C-alpha cells in the first residue's frame, strides 16, 4: 500500500540542494522545508516514509489477500489516518498541511 501525500506551505530553501546532506544542519526554529529537499524519512513496525520536496511517500506492507475494502484512508488538509483490516497504522495531525486534491493512496503488488 503506497500513499503519495502532497504537502502545502513548503518553501524553497536552496534550489541548488538536490538531495539530503547529513552535514547540512536545519535550524530548530525552521518549520518549513525546501521544495527540492530529500528527507531521510523513517520507519516503525508498521510503515516507512520518505520526503521528496513537497511529496511525502508512505509505504505500508500488506498481505496479498488484502483488498481495497479493508483499507480506510483519510487524507485531509490537517489530519491523516490509515487503517488496514481494522488496525490503525497512523492517525494524527501532519507536520505541514496536506493538499487533499493532489494526495492519494494505491495498492501496489
Long-range contacts (C-beta under 8 A, 24 or more apart in sequence): 1-59, 1-60, 1-61, 1-62, 1-66, 1-71, 1-82, 1-84, 1-105, 1-106, 1-107, 1-108, 2-57, 2-58, 2-59, 2-60, 2-105, 2-106, 2-107, 2-108, 3-56, 3-57, 3-58, 3-59, 3-60, 3-73, 3-75, 3-82, 3-103, 3-104, 3-105, 4-55, 4-56, 4-57, 4-103, 4-104, 4-105, 4-106, 5-55, 5-56, 5-57, 5-58, 5-75, 5-80, 5-94, 5-98, 5-103, 6-54, 6-55, 6-56, 6-98, 6-99, 6-102, 6-103, 7-51, 7-54, 7-55, 7-56, 7-94, 7-96, 7-97, 7-98, 7-99, 8-54, 8-77, 8-96, 8-97, 8-98, 8-99, 9-96, 9-97, 10-34, 10-35, 10-53, 10-54, 10-96, 11-35, 12-36, 13-37, 31-95, 32-96, 46-87, 46-89, 46-90, 47-82, 47-89, 47-90, 58-82, 60-84, 60-89, 62-107, 64-109, 66-107, 68-107, 71-105, 71-107, 73-105, 75-100, 75-103, 75-104, 75-105, 76-100
